[in-house]
Amino acid sequence: MLIAIEGIDGSGKTTQAKMLVKWLKRAGYKAKLTHEPTKMCTGKTIYKVLHGKLKMSKTQLDIVYTTDRLMHYFYEIAPYLKKGYVIVSDRYKYSGIAYGCAKGNRKFINELEKNVPEPDLIIYLRIDPRSSTSRLKKKDAYEKDIKFLTKVSKEFDRLRRRKNMITIDGKKPIDEIHREIISIVTKKLSKHVK
Ligand code: ADP
């Protein structure tokens, strides 16, 4: 089963993804934490662009993002799904769609992302950009831009109608969010055919 944790920067994705994997392992599941952008050359390219060390057009960067996601899926996710693992991904396809559409390439992004396999469950940590960015110490190209993150939030809100996406209030305390996630994941696992 593939679980994607999504939300804007500082919404608590990394915190919750780590806690979930720890809980799954303790509960006896084979579980793996994974992250986008990856540490492969595609992911490294994204980091270079975000930190101003490499220049490319928005469209070129969109292509690299989706390529990185496909590399992530085929090398780091699919082989483990076959072995019965629960994969928890800190960002996946719907971050790609929300951030990409917020940059304006809606049609192109949707066309690209159609090729990326769907997760079984998406947990969206919803929070306003001012609260989320105030939690962050190190700011990268996106985190600086509250206006941009407001656009990304609106894109996430458009995606909330999806049946496999569950929204959680990201402003709640860490432990309360964790308990909500456990309850959702437990229900999903009981229905999931291995
Ligand atoms: P993301 O991966 O979405 O960017 P992180 O999990 O790295 O977010 O969290 C960013 C910061 O906010 C960290 O310092 C983390 O400890 C803190 N944090 C995470 N979740 C919460 C929460 N629910 N309430 C308050 N602070 C939080």
Residues whose N, C-alpha, C, O or C-beta is under 5 A from the ligand:
A	BS01	ADP	I8 D9 G10 S11 G12 K13 T14 T15 Q16 R135 G170 K171 K172 P173 I174
